[in-house]
Amino acid sequence: MDYIYYSLYLFYTRVIFVQRYYPPVINIAGVIALLESFLLFAFVNSCLFLAGEEWGTYSHFIPFLVCLVLYWYNEKYFSKREKEIIDRIGSKGKLTKLLIVLISWLLIGFVVWLWMFDGLIQLLCFCFSMQNCDNLY
């Protein structure tokens, strides 16, 4: 999570320049909370799919509450450790920082794919050669 935080910190401070208006930890905690909830609900959707239930039938209020709780926790966690994370990763070499940022963005894209495009269900179908995966869409 520290590496994802650092990558998002670089994006929000060097590309969008949010630090002019408010601390970047506010946005970064929100994005990390969304990523965590994407991962959680990718697992929920895949469990519902494996159980034969119609997936996505849960209330939209539940993901919203989960996201709020995760945001609160992430903001509390990262606001205390922001300086330490930035200093620790910022002191590494340029190649190491570049690898950290690239791998973090790949991981972010992978988590979004797992949730948004039913990637976890597709992976389960591929790995276990399941028969009922033909009618996903």
Buried (B, 14 or more C-beta within 10 A) or exposed (E): BBBBBBBBBBBBBEEEEBEEEEBBBBBBBBBBBBBBBBBBBBEBBBBBBBEEEEBEEEEEEEBEEBBEEBBEBBBEBBBEBBEEBBEEBEEEEEEEBEEBBEEBBEBBEEBBBBBEEBBBBBBBBEEEEEEEBEEEE
